[in-house]
Amino acid sequence: MDQETTVNDLREMVQRFVSERDWHQFHAPKNISMALAIEAAELMEHFQWMETEPSRTLDEATLAAVGEELADVICYAMAMANELGLDISETMRNKMRKNEQKYPADQYRGRYE
């Protein structure tokens, strides 16, 4: 459950998985970034040619498949953070502060451009 699992718990889960398989040798940031992009593309495949509203109400099988691809994306993101020693919470906070400056709510509310 998200309410019971910390970001560190997830990072450690990925770290343990990679270590048990001796995969650190393959986890250069270059390789992880490519794997992350590939998994993101696999996630997008589930929505290709789908209209907007149906993408919000997926059937059980599609939702499960989408969840697996999303998990792959998150795992590679955690692996990247592990390899580079990035603090995910701090990195996210810094990025959201930049986003708040770039896209002030009063100017961008209800707009996507």
PyRosetta script that sets phi, psi and omega in degrees:
from pyrosetta import init, pose_from_sequence

init()
pose = pose_from_sequence("MDQETTVNDLREMVQRFVSERDWHQFHAPKNISMALAIEAAELMEHFQWMETEPSRTLDEATLAAVGEELADVICYAMAMANELGLDISETMRNKMRKNEQKYPADQYRGRYE")
pose.set_psi(1, 137.0)
pose.set_omega(1, -179.2)
pose.set_phi(2, -58.1)
pose.set_psi(2, -36.2)
pose.set_omega(2, -177.5)
pose.set_phi(3, -68.3)
pose.set_psi(3, -18.1)
pose.set_omega(3, -175.3)
pose.set_phi(4, -109.6)
pose.set_psi(4, -7.4)
pose.set_omega(4, -174.5)
pose.set_phi(5, -113.4)
pose.set_psi(5, 129.7)
pose.set_omega(5, 179.0)
pose.set_phi(6, -90.0)
pose.set_psi(6, 164.6)
pose.set_omega(6, 173.9)
pose.set_phi(7, -59.5)
pose.set_psi(7, -40.2)
pose.set_omega(7, 179.3)
pose.set_phi(8, -62.2)
pose.set_psi(8, -38.2)
pose.set_omega(8, 176.3)
pose.set_phi(9, -58.2)
pose.set_psi(9, -43.9)
pose.set_omega(9, -179.9)
pose.set_phi(10, -66.3)
pose.set_psi(10, -42.6)
pose.set_omega(10, 178.3)
pose.set_phi(11, -61.0)
pose.set_psi(11, -43.6)
pose.set_omega(11, 179.7)
pose.set_phi(12, -65.4)
pose.set_psi(12, -35.8)
pose.set_omega(12, 177.9)
pose.set_phi(13, -61.3)
pose.set_psi(13, -45.8)
pose.set_omega(13, 179.1)
pose.set_phi(14, -67.3)
pose.set_psi(14, -43.5)
pose.set_omega(14, -180.0)
pose.set_phi(15, -58.9)
pose.set_psi(15, -45.2)
pose.set_omega(15, 179.7)
pose.set_phi(16, -62.7)
pose.set_psi(16, -45.5)
pose.set_omega(16, 179.7)
pose.set_phi(17, -58.6)
pose.set_psi(17, -47.8)
pose.set_omega(17, -178.7)
pose.set_phi(18, -65.5)
pose.set_psi(18, -44.7)
pose.set_omega(18, -178.4)
pose.set_phi(19, -64.4)
pose.set_psi(19, -42.7)
pose.set_omega(19, -179.5)
pose.set_phi(20, -61.1)
pose.set_psi(20, -23.1)
pose.set_omega(20, -178.5)
pose.set_phi(21, -104.8)
pose.set_psi(21, 2.0)
pose.set_omega(21, -178.4)
pose.set_phi(22, 54.5)
pose.set_psi(22, 47.4)
pose.set_omega(22, -177.8)
pose.set_phi(23, -98.4)
pose.set_psi(23, -0.5)
pose.set_omega(23, 179.7)
pose.set_phi(24, -57.8)
pose.set_psi(24, -31.9)
pose.set_omega(24, -179.8)
pose.set_phi(25, -61.2)
pose.set_psi(25, -23.2)
pose.set_omega(25, -179.2)
pose.set_phi(26, -100.6)
pose.set_psi(26, -7.3)
pose.set_omega(26, -171.7)
pose.set_phi(27, -95.1)
pose.set_psi(27, 46.1)
pose.set_omega(27, 171.1)
pose.set_phi(28, -66.8)
pose.set_psi(28, 144.9)
pose.set_omega(28, 179.5)
pose.set_phi(29, -51.2)
pose.set_psi(29, -35.8)
pose.set_omega(29, 177.1)
pose.set_phi(30, -57.4)
pose.set_psi(30, -48.0)
pose.set_omega(30, -178.6)
pose.set_phi(31, -68.3)
pose.set_psi(31, -41.3)
pose.set_omega(31, -179.9)
pose.set_phi(32, -64.9)
pose.set_psi(32, -39.8)
pose.set_omega(32, -179.4)
pose.set_phi(33, -62.9)
pose.set_psi(33, -38.3)
pose.set_omega(33, 178.2)
pose.set_phi(34, -68.0)
pose.set_psi(34, -43.7)
pose.set_omega(34, 178.9)
pose.set_phi(35, -62.2)
pose.set_psi(35, -38.6)
pose.set_omega(35, 178.5)
pose.set_phi(36, -62.6)
pose.set_psi(36, -43.8)
pose.set_omega(36, 178.8)
pose.set_phi(37, -64.5)
pose.set_psi(37, -39.4)
pose.set_omega(37, 179.2)
pose.set_phi(38, -64.4)
pose.set_psi(38, -45.0)
pose.set_omega(38, 179.3)
pose.set_phi(39, -65.1)
pose.set_psi(39, -37.4)
pose.set_omega(39, 176.9)
pose.set_phi(40, -63.1)
pose.set_psi(40, -38.7)
pose.set_omega(40, 177.4)
pose.set_phi(41, -65.4)
pose.set_psi(41, -39.1)
pose.set_omega(41, 177.5)
pose.set_phi(42, -64.4)
pose.set_psi(42, -35.9)
pose.set_omega(42, 175.1)
pose.set_phi(43, -63.7)
pose.set_psi(43, -44.2)
pose.set_omega(43, -179.5)
pose.set_phi(44, -64.0)
pose.set_psi(44, -30.8)
pose.set_omega(44, -179.4)
pose.set_phi(45, -55.7)
pose.set_psi(45, -33.7)
pose.set_omega(45, -179.0)
pose.set_phi(46, -66.3)
pose.set_psi(46, -20.9)
pose.set_omega(46, -176.8)
pose.set_phi(47, -107.5)
pose.set_psi(47, -3.6)
pose.set_omega(47, -178.3)
pose.set_phi(48, -58.8)
pose.set_psi(48, 131.8)
pose.set_omega(48, 178.0)
pose.set_phi(49, 70.3)
pose.set_psi(49, 7.3)
pose.set_omega(49, 179.6)
pose.set_phi(50, -91.1)
pose.set_psi(50, 140.7)
pose.set_omega(50, 174.8)
pose.set_phi(51, -71.7)
pose.set_psi(51, 165.3)
pose.set_omega(51, -174.9)
pose.set_phi(52, -60.8)
pose.set_psi(52, -53.3)
pose.set_omega(52, -175.0)
pose.set_phi(53, -62.4)
pose.set_psi(53, -44.8)
pose.set_omega(53, 177.3)
pose.set_phi(54, -61.2)
pose.set_psi(54, -25.7)
pose.set_omega(54, 178.8)
pose.set_phi(55, -68.2)
pose.set_psi(55, -16.2)
pose.set_omega(55, 179.0)
pose.set_phi(56, -90.7)
pose.set_psi(56, -14.2)
pose.set_omega(56, -176.7)
pose.set_phi(57, -130.9)
pose.set_psi(57, 73.5)
pose.set_omega(57, -177.0)
pose.set_phi(58, -80.4)
pose.set_psi(58, 147.0)
pose.set_omega(58, 174.0)
pose.set_phi(59, -70.0)
pose.set_psi(59, 166.1)
pose.set_omega(59, -172.7)
pose.set_phi(60, -57.9)
pose.set_psi(60, -43.9)
pose.set_omega(60, -178.4)
pose.set_phi(61, -66.2)
pose.set_psi(61, -42.9)
pose.set_omega(61, 180.0)
pose.set_phi(62, -67.4)
pose.set_psi(62, -40.8)
pose.set_omega(62, 178.5)
pose.set_phi(63, -60.6)
pose.set_psi(63, -41.5)
pose.set_omega(63, 177.9)
pose.set_phi(64, -63.2)
pose.set_psi(64, -43.2)
pose.set_omega(64, 179.3)
pose.set_phi(65, -65.2)
pose.set_psi(65, -41.7)
pose.set_omega(65, 177.3)
pose.set_phi(66, -62.6)
pose.set_psi(66, -41.7)
pose.set_omega(66, 178.2)
pose.set_phi(67, -60.0)
pose.set_psi(67, -40.4)
pose.set_omega(67, 178.2)
pose.set_phi(68, -64.4)
pose.set_psi(68, -41.9)
pose.set_omega(68, 178.7)
pose.set_phi(69, -67.9)
pose.set_psi(69, -39.7)
pose.set_omega(69, 176.6)
pose.set_phi(70, -61.9)
pose.set_psi(70, -40.7)
pose.set_omega(70, 177.3)
pose.set_phi(71, -61.1)
pose.set_psi(71, -40.7)
pose.set_omega(71, 177.3)
pose.set_phi(72, -60.6)
pose.set_psi(72, -43.6)
pose.set_omega(72, 178.7)
pose.set_phi(73, -61.1)
pose.set_psi(73, -46.4)
pose.set_omega(73, -178.9)
pose.set_phi(74, -64.9)
pose.set_psi(74, -41.1)
pose.set_omega(74, 178.7)
pose.set_phi(75, -59.6)
pose.set_psi(75, -45.0)
pose.set_omega(75, 179.1)
pose.set_phi(76, -68.4)
pose.set_psi(76, -33.3)
pose.set_omega(76, 175.9)
pose.set_phi(77, -64.9)
pose.set_psi(77, -41.3)
pose.set_omega(77, 177.1)
pose.set_phi(78, -64.9)
pose.set_psi(78, -41.5)
pose.set_omega(78, 178.7)
pose.set_phi(79, -61.4)
pose.set_psi(79, -40.1)
pose.set_omega(79, 178.2)
pose.set_phi(80, -62.7)
pose.set_psi(80, -46.3)
pose.set_omega(80, 178.5)
pose.set_phi(81, -60.5)
pose.set_psi(81, -41.5)
pose.set_omega(81, 178.7)
pose.set_phi(82, -62.3)
pose.set_psi(82, -47.4)
pose.set_omega(82, -177.1)
pose.set_phi(83, -65.0)
pose.set_psi(83, -36.0)
pose.set_omega(83, -176.9)
pose.set_phi(84, -94.9)
pose.set_psi(84, -5.7)
pose.set_omega(84, -179.1)
pose.set_phi(85, 68.0)
pose.set_psi(85, 30.6)
pose.set_omega(85, 179.1)
pose.set_phi(86, -83.5)
pose.set_psi(86, 138.3)
pose.set_omega(86, 173.0)
pose.set_phi(87, -85.9)
pose.set_psi(87, 109.7)
pose.set_omega(87, -173.7)
pose.set_phi(88, -61.8)
pose.set_psi(88, -44.4)
pose.set_omega(88, -178.5)
pose.set_phi(89, -60.4)
pose.set_psi(89, -46.6)
pose.set_omega(89, -179.7)
pose.set_phi(90, -67.6)
pose.set_psi(90, -41.0)
pose.set_omega(90, 178.9)
pose.set_phi(91, -61.2)
pose.set_psi(91, -42.9)
pose.set_omega(91, 178.4)
pose.set_phi(92, -65.3)
pose.set_psi(92, -44.7)
pose.set_omega(92, 179.1)
pose.set_phi(93, -59.0)
pose.set_psi(93, -45.9)
pose.set_omega(93, -179.9)
pose.set_phi(94, -61.6)
pose.set_psi(94, -43.3)
pose.set_omega(94, -179.6)
pose.set_phi(95, -65.7)
pose.set_psi(95, -41.4)
pose.set_omega(95, 179.5)
pose.set_phi(96, -66.5)
pose.set_psi(96, -34.6)
pose.set_omega(96, 174.8)
pose.set_phi(97, -62.5)
pose.set_psi(97, -42.3)
pose.set_omega(97, 177.0)
pose.set_phi(98, -63.2)
pose.set_psi(98, -43.0)
pose.set_omega(98, 179.0)
pose.set_phi(99, -62.0)
pose.set_psi(99, -39.5)
pose.set_omega(99, 178.8)
pose.set_phi(100, -62.7)
pose.set_psi(100, -36.8)
pose.set_omega(100, 177.1)
pose.set_phi(101, -71.1)
pose.set_psi(101, -42.1)
pose.set_omega(101, -176.8)
pose.set_phi(102, -72.5)
pose.set_psi(102, -34.3)
pose.set_omega(102, -176.3)
pose.set_phi(103, -127.4)
pose.set_psi(103, 72.6)
pose.set_omega(103, -179.9)
pose.set_phi(104, -57.4)
pose.set_psi(104, 134.5)
pose.set_omega(104, -175.2)
pose.set_phi(105, -57.3)
pose.set_psi(105, -39.5)
pose.set_omega(105, -177.6)
pose.set_phi(106, -68.3)
pose.set_psi(106, -21.4)
pose.set_omega(106, 179.2)
pose.set_phi(107, -97.0)
pose.set_psi(107, -22.8)
pose.set_omega(107, -173.6)
pose.set_phi(108, -115.6)
pose.set_psi(108, 1.8)
pose.set_omega(108, 179.9)
pose.set_phi(109, -56.9)
pose.set_psi(109, 122.2)
pose.set_omega(109, 178.2)
pose.set_phi(110, 78.3)
pose.set_psi(110, 4.8)
pose.set_omega(110, 179.9)
pose.set_phi(111, -114.2)
pose.set_psi(111, 144.4)
pose.set_omega(111, 177.0)
pose.set_phi(112, -111.3)
pose.set_psi(112, -11.5)
pose.set_omega(112, -178.5)
pose.set_phi(113, -87.1)
pose.dump_pdb("model.pdb")
